[in-house]
Amino acid sequence: MSTTAVHGLWTVAAGPVDRIPAPHIEYAQLAPTLIVVGAAVLGVLVEAFVPRKARYHTQVFLAFAALASAFAAVVALAGAGYASGKAQVAAMGALAVDGPALFLQGTILLASVVAVFTFAERHLDPKAHGNRVDSFAAQAASVPGSDSEKAAVKAGFTTTEVFPLALFAVSGMLIFPAANDLLMLFIALEVFSLPLYLLCALARRQRLMSQEAAVKYFLLGAFSSAFLLFGIALLYGYAGSVSYAAIADVVDGTVARMDPALAASTGNDALLLIGGALVLMGLLFKVGAVPFHMWTPDVYQGAPTPVTGFMAAATKVAAFGALLRLLYVVLPGLRWDWRPVMWGVAIVTMLAGAVIAVTQTDVKRLLAYSSIAHAGFILAGVIATSKQGVSSVLFYLAAYSFVTIGAFAVVTLVRDAGGEATHLSKWAGLGRRSPLTAAVFAVFLLAFAGIPLTSGFSGKFAVFAAAAEGGAAPLVVVGVISSAIAAFFYIRVIVLMFFSEPKADGPTVAVPSFLTTSTIAVGVVVTVALGVFPQYFLDLAGQASTFVR
Amino acid sequence: MNPVNYLYLAALLFTIGAAGVLIRRNAIVLFMCIELMLNACNLAFVTFSRMHGNLDGQIIAFFTMVVAAAEVVVGLAIIVSLFRTRHSASVDDASLMKL
C-alpha cells in the first residue's frame, strides 16, 4: 500500500469545497420588519454617540419615522396584492407575507406610533430641577431612594433607551404573527418579550412596584417560553421539520412533500398532542388567557402606564396573530382535539376576567382584568375555525388595541402628589372637575363594554356572529353573560366619575402636550369610526383573512 | 444506545426544572431552573435531529443557546436591580401588588 493511500485513511486532499447556496431573501416583502429593526439598531448607536441633550428628540424622531415608514411599506405591500392574490411565503419558508400577517402588522405599527407618543410625553410630571421629565426612571441602574438616584434626577438624566427598546419589541411583534416556522415563532417571541421585561422595570414613580412587576413578568414569561420551546421540540420530533406546512402535511397524512426517509421516525401522535398543547400554552400565556393570566394584573399595574398601554395592545395583537396561524395553518387537522380545550379556556377566561374585575379598586388592575375578559371574547372568534372567524378576530384586535392605548393614556393624566392616582376612589367626581377627560374615558369604557356605536360593539358582534355560525352557540351565551357582568363595572366607573361628589384632596388632571392629546384623539376617533362605519373595515379584514400555507 | 433514552432524560430534566421553578423561592435559583428547562429542550432537539437524520434540530439548539444567553443578560439585570433595592432575591418578598 502506498503512503498516500495509507494517509488517505485519515486525511483528505484539500480540494475546492462545494459552495453552499446563499438563501434567497425577499427584502422588499420583509421591508416593514427590516425598517423597524434597522431603526432600533440606529437607536442604540444614537445612545452611544449623540450628546445627551439631543438624544430625546433624535430618538423620538427616529422611532416615529421608522414606524410610519414601516406602516407605509405594509400599505404598499397590501396595495401590491400581497394580502390576497400574491400572498406567499418569503425568506426560505420562514415568514408568511399574506393578508392576516399584513393586517396585523399594520395594526401593530399604528398602535405603536400612538404608544410611542405616550412614551415621549414630557408635560405630565412636574419639572425636576428645571428639566422636563417623562414617565421613565432617570437612571434605571440607580437604587430607588439612593443618593445616586437623586444625583441622576438633578442632572436631568432620562432613559431615552426606551425608544430603541420599544422598536426592538415592535420588530419581534411584526415577525410573530407572520412566523411560518416554529423556530421563527420562538425567536420572535423572545425578541419582543425581552425588551418588554426591561421596559416594565423603568417607571419613574413607584419604582419598587415597577421592578417587582418586571421580575414577575420576566420569570413567568421565561417559564412559559421554556414550555413553548419544549412543545416545539416535540412537534419537531413528530414531524421531522419545524416548518408549518410540513407539520400540517404530517398531521393530515399527506406526506408527499416529505422526505420518505423520515417516514419511519415521524408521526407519533403522543408527540403531536403533547407538543401542540405545550406550544398553545406558551401562546395562551402571551394572550393572557385563564389559567395563564396570573401575571397580567401585577404587570399591568406595576409597569409605567405608557408601557402598559403599548404592551396591552400590541402584544395581544401579535400573540393572537400567532395563535390564529398556528391553529389554522399547522393544526387544522387536529381541530377535533383542540376545539374542546379552547372552548374551556375561552369560557373560563371570559367569566373569570369579568367576575374578578368587579372586585378591583385600582384602575390599572381593572383594565388588566378587562383585558383578560376581552382575550376570552377574541378566543370565541378563534374557535369558529372559519374565514369569518379570522376576519372577526382581525377586526376585534384592531378595534381593541386603540381603545386600550387610549384608555391607558387617559390614566396617565389623572395625577396627585405621588404620581398617577390609580385608586378608583380618587376618580370620584372626576366628571365635575374635568368633564372632557372623564367623557373621553367614558367613551373608552363604553367601547370596552360593547355599547352600540362604539368599536367594541362592532367587534363583539362580529366575533360572536362568527362563533355562533361556527357551531359554538353556548360560547356566545357565556360571552353575552360575561359582557353583561363586565358592563356592570365599566358603568360603575362612569357613575363614580359623573355622579359622585369630588373629594377635597382629589387628584388633578394634568394638561398634556400634543403627544398624549393626539394619542387620545386617535383612540376616540378610531373607536367612534369603527363603531359608526364598521363596514369598510370589516370588509378590509374579510379580504385579509386568508392564510398562505 | 437507543436515542429514545435521551428523550426520557430530556423530559426528566425539563420536569426537574419546572418543579424547581414552582418550589424554590430565590429568584436566581428560579432562573437557573428555567435555564435547565431550556437545556432539556436542547437535548430533545439534538436527539430528534439524530433520530430523523436531519440537521434542523441541531441548528435550533444553537438558536436556543443564543436566546438563553440573551435571557441571562436581561434577567440578571432585572434580578440584580431588585436585589439592590430590597436586599433580598426572594420572590415571596416581592408582594407589593398582592391582593
Chai-1 contact restraints between the chains, C-beta under 6 A:
chainA,res_idxA,chainB,res_idxB,connection_type,confidence,min_distance_angstrom,max_distance_angstrom,comment,restraint_id
A,V143,B,R84,contact,1.0,0.0,6.0,A-B,restraint_1
A,V143,B,T85,contact,1.0,0.0,6.0,A-B,restraint_2
A,P144,B,T85,contact,1.0,0.0,6.0,A-B,restraint_3
A,L183,B,I60,contact,1.0,0.0,6.0,A-B,restraint_4
A,E190,B,V67,contact,1.0,0.0,6.0,A-B,restraint_5
A,L194,B,V74,contact,1.0,0.0,6.0,A-B,restraint_6
A,Y197,B,V74,contact,1.0,0.0,6.0,A-B,restraint_7
A,A201,B,I78,contact,1.0,0.0,6.0,A-B,restraint_8
A,M209,B,L96,contact,1.0,0.0,6.0,A-B,restraint_9
A,Q211,B,S81,contact,1.0,0.0,6.0,A-B,restraint_10
A,Q211,B,L82,contact,1.0,0.0,6.0,A-B,restraint_11
A,E212,B,A94,contact,1.0,0.0,6.0,A-B,restraint_12
A,E212,B,L96,contact,1.0,0.0,6.0,A-B,restraint_13
A,A214,B,I78,contact,1.0,0.0,6.0,A-B,restraint_14
A,V215,B,I78,contact,1.0,0.0,6.0,A-B,restraint_15
A,V215,B,L82,contact,1.0,0.0,6.0,A-B,restraint_16
A,V215,B,A94,contact,1.0,0.0,6.0,A-B,restraint_17
A,F218,B,G75,contact,1.0,0.0,6.0,A-B,restraint_18
A,F218,B,I78,contact,1.0,0.0,6.0,A-B,restraint_19
A,L219,B,L30,contact,1.0,0.0,6.0,A-B,restraint_20
A,A222,B,I34,contact,1.0,0.0,6.0,A-B,restraint_21
A,A222,B,E71,contact,1.0,0.0,6.0,A-B,restraint_22
A,F223,B,V21,contact,1.0,0.0,6.0,A-B,restraint_23
A,F223,B,I34,contact,1.0,0.0,6.0,A-B,restraint_24
A,A226,B,I34,contact,1.0,0.0,6.0,A-B,restraint_25
A,A226,B,M37,contact,1.0,0.0,6.0,A-B,restraint_26
A,A226,B,L38,contact,1.0,0.0,6.0,A-B,restraint_27
A,L229,B,C41,contact,1.0,0.0,6.0,A-B,restraint_28
A,F230,B,F14,contact,1.0,0.0,6.0,A-B,restraint_29
A,F230,B,C41,contact,1.0,0.0,6.0,A-B,restraint_30
A,A233,B,C41,contact,1.0,0.0,6.0,A-B,restraint_31
A,A233,B,A44,contact,1.0,0.0,6.0,A-B,restraint_32
A,A233,B,F45,contact,1.0,0.0,6.0,A-B,restraint_33
A,Y236,B,F48,contact,1.0,0.0,6.0,A-B,restraint_34
A,Y236,B,G57,contact,1.0,0.0,6.0,A-B,restraint_35
A,G237,B,F48,contact,1.0,0.0,6.0,A-B,restraint_36
A,G240,B,H52,contact,1.0,0.0,6.0,A-B,restraint_37
A,L262,B,H52,contact,1.0,0.0,6.0,A-B,restraint_38
A,S265,B,M51,contact,1.0,0.0,6.0,A-B,restraint_39
A,S265,B,H52,contact,1.0,0.0,6.0,A-B,restraint_40
A,D298,B,M97,contact,1.0,0.0,6.0,A-B,restraint_41
A,Q301,B,M97,contact,1.0,0.0,6.0,A-B,restraint_42
